[in-house]
Amino acid sequence: MNVWLKRGLSGLVLALLVAIVGLAIFLLTFNPNAYKSRLEQYVFDHYARTLTIRGDIGLSLFPRIGLSVSEVALSNRKSADTFVSVDSARFAVAIWPLLSNELVVDHVAITGLKAWVVRDAQGRFNFNDLIESEQTEVLQQHPGATGLAAPAVAAAAAPLVRRSDLNIDIAGLELKGGQIRYIDLKDGLATTLSDIEANTGRVTYDQPFDVSLKARVSGDDPVQDARLQAQALLRLDPASRSYSAQKINVQLTGRLGNLDQATAALKGSLAYKGSEYNFAANNLELAVNGDIVGAHPVQGLKTSLSAAQLRLDRRNQELKVAKLALRAAGQDAGHQLELALDAPALSISPTTAQADPVAGTFKWTGDDTLAVSLGLEGLSGNANEWQFRTANLDGALTQGERLLRLKLTSPVSWNTSLRKGALSAIKGDVSVRDPRRPQATDEFPMIGGVHLDLVKDALDVDLNAVIDGGQAALKSSATRLANPQIRFALTAEKFDLNHWLPQAPKPAPPAQDKPAPSTDTKADKPAEAAPERKPEAAPAPARPTAIDLAFLKGQDIEGDVKIGDLRIRDVQLTQLATPVLVRQGVFSLPKLTAKLYDGTLDGQFQASADQTLALKLNLDKVAVAPLLQAALGRNLLAGRGAAQIDVKTQGKDIEQWQRALAGRLAWQIRDGAVLGVDAGRTLSDAASTLGDVLKGRLGAVPSVFDKQRQTPFSTLDGRLDLKDGRGTLSRLLLVSSLVRVTAGKPALIDIPDQSLDVRLLAQVAARPPKELAGSLGALLGVTLPVRIAGAWTHPDYQVEWGAVHNQSIQQAVKSGLMDLMKGRDLLNQVLPVPDTEAHPAASGAPRPSSSTDPVERIGNALKGLLGQ
């Protein structure tokens, strides 16, 4: 027995010695680099990717299996483009735990990791094939499992997912000099994470471990340049697809797209369980501050989002929200922006739905103030079908003393399975309060409904209102909601646009501290020295408000507008009808028609996203007198007229549009009259006084303006050619039985500067009506040049007597007529007296005194006649 025991022990020792010798021989002769090609072929066969190992593989087997590699690269699937590369990596695996099916890895060190992550136009990443799971295969075997059915199928398949029996335990991970380049072809985003430094604690499946990360975020599309720091306690369980992050502390500073000088911070806890489609957040705090730059800048933006609890369970159809609060504030072009939203508690499950009232407010304060509040109350139903008993919207826009207010209330409902919801019974009203209007407050009640159907991808609106005592209706349908296609019809019996436009500012009263220039030219008296006054600094001109039409890009809108009675300021249009189109960045009214003061109006209008405006209008058989009275507040002409307007401009604000205005305006008036002036009587009085002057007798010319007087004419035609905001009066012709007026040179009208410099040539008829032939005397056949120059509101009129080819007038000029005409023209003598009720600011204006010089009054009478 002892002999066999000794022999057995000897054999065991011998076998052990052979094993040790064999292991030693293996260690001395094994070359892991011989397996490079096999490993590369395996990767290519199973993943259709190219694995390249340019450096040597280092291997040690005792006491741990140690592996080190360098210059390793893996390509994209079926492509030569690199997906990920590593300069060097090393780690070691304990041998004995492998016998217990456990993988225990010592510290892992990776240097020079570079990855190119790409998301294609269909939303798939270039690593999707590496992470395909058996659950994906189950869903592929059930192609009908989409939408709400997908979570159920995935949950049923979850027990079939094989959990690996191999337990992985990594003592720690260290990454230095890493870089990840992310390109999103679907959303057009390109971002690079560089200078990545990452460290972890002990990594074990389904056990929390610490992670810290530092990196630089950069990119050109959009512009990015920021520093990222993050710490968290992670927990990973790939078998059940459960991931969580606790004690999150993420800091981001720098430039992120249009957000400059940004500081962003995230704290709290997040968890996701893929097998149950469950997402949860606890004690979440997100803060983002900075300046928004670009077309719509916001200075000092401060935003915060906090929530004690957020939980979304798609499998069980549960949603819970506790103490959700959103705040935002900033400044936009002199306006202060404020946003607030509070949802204290909300719970939705398959059996119940309940919530505390939800409230939100938005304020935009400055020269104008916009305030909007939203409230939701009375939640009931369940996860499949819920509704708020009442949704309230209250909005107010204040513009000086003017207040526009909108109040709406309606139940809100949503059906999850049908993906359909509605504001089913809208009730409300719009009110306008303006103390400057005859009726200080106007109210417009409305009713209707809004329906949303995500299955049909459609939004329908049906509203009815009473506006200005007439019925109005809006019907609209929008489809393809991601890029809406909108069709609508708007009809109204009456619509006064003045309710929605701010009132024109009151004219400033004339200055009272400047004495009127003296008209006494007979005595050359020295003027008394005025007291010295310190000049006041001129206020800086207001910067024009930019008007950005870029929002027209990508819009697809088509509709019809019909309004029975439309009022714009004091102008009235009836039976207005026009199609409305917004396509390819162009808003257009391609066929605008309306009735206008016993005549017709038709035309076209376009506004483009490139800031271009174009207008074409044709007026025919329009009663001129009421049109001018409504548009200008003066009744200067009568007759039937036609006009053609064809203008185009481009710019970013109204001032630029004025300076780029180009095109033409033409008009033709037949069988009309210049109102307020009787040319025959005025010329007769002027000729009589001229004769008295030449005979040495001085008399007075009566006032020439009288609302009851008029000068009939057969033709009044004109054309104004525009270029760069300046117009040239290329044609002007006024023909009456007594006088003929044409345009001379210069003939310039400056629209941006609101000034003009025009010479009119007025020729008195050589053969006037018999009743006037004897009284006109020396003025018969005379052409009188009149220069009109200055601002539109107060132009200067001057008769150029020296250019008149008439012996009697030349004799009067030599007698001192030109000297007598010096000084400011008394234009008010021959213009309509302002109506103090229509223009209250004018009631305080001093009236110019009548001149006592008869020769000066001759000139003023003639200028008054020609100025009309």
Secondary structure, DSSP 8 states (H G I E B T S, - for coil): -HHHHHHHHHHHHHHHHHHHHHHHHHHHH--GGGGHHHHHHHHHHHHS--EEE-S--EEE-SSEEEEEEEEEEEE-TTSSSEEEEEEEEEEEEESGGGGGTEEEE--EEEES-EEEEEE-TTS-BTTGGGS--HHHHHHHH-TT--TTHHHHHHHHHGGGS---S-EEEES-EEEEEEEEEEEETTTTEEEEEEEEEEEES-EETTS-EEEEEEEEEEEEETEEEEEEEEEEEEEEETTTTEEEEEEEEEEEEEEETTEEEEEEEEEEEEEEEGGGTEEEEEEEEEEEEEEE-SSS-EEEEEEEEEEEEEEEETTTTEEEEEEEEEEEEEEETTEEEEEEEEEEEEEE-SS-EEE--EEEEEEEESSEEEEEEEEEEEEEE-SSEEEEEEEEEEEEEEETTEEEEEEEEEEEEEETTTTEEEEEEEEEEEEEE-TTSSSSEEEEEEEEEEEEETTTTEEEEEEEEEETTEEEEEEEEEESTTS-EEEEEEEEEEEEGGGTS----------SSS-------S---------------------------GGGTT-EEEEEEEEEEEEETTEEEEEEEEEEEEETTEEEEEEEEEEETTEEEEEEEEEETTSEEEEEEEEEEEEHHHHHHHHHS---EEEEEEEEEEEEEE-SSHHHHHHT-EEEEEEEEEEEEEEEE-HHHHHHHHHHHHHHHHTT--------EEEEEEEEEEEEEEEEEEETTEEEEEEEEEE-SSEEEEEEEEEEEETTTTEEEEEEEEEE-SS--HHHHHHHGGGTT-EEEEEEEEESSSEEEEE-GGG---HHHHHHIIIIIHHHT-S---GGGTS----TTT-GGGGGS--------HHHHHHHHHHHHHH-
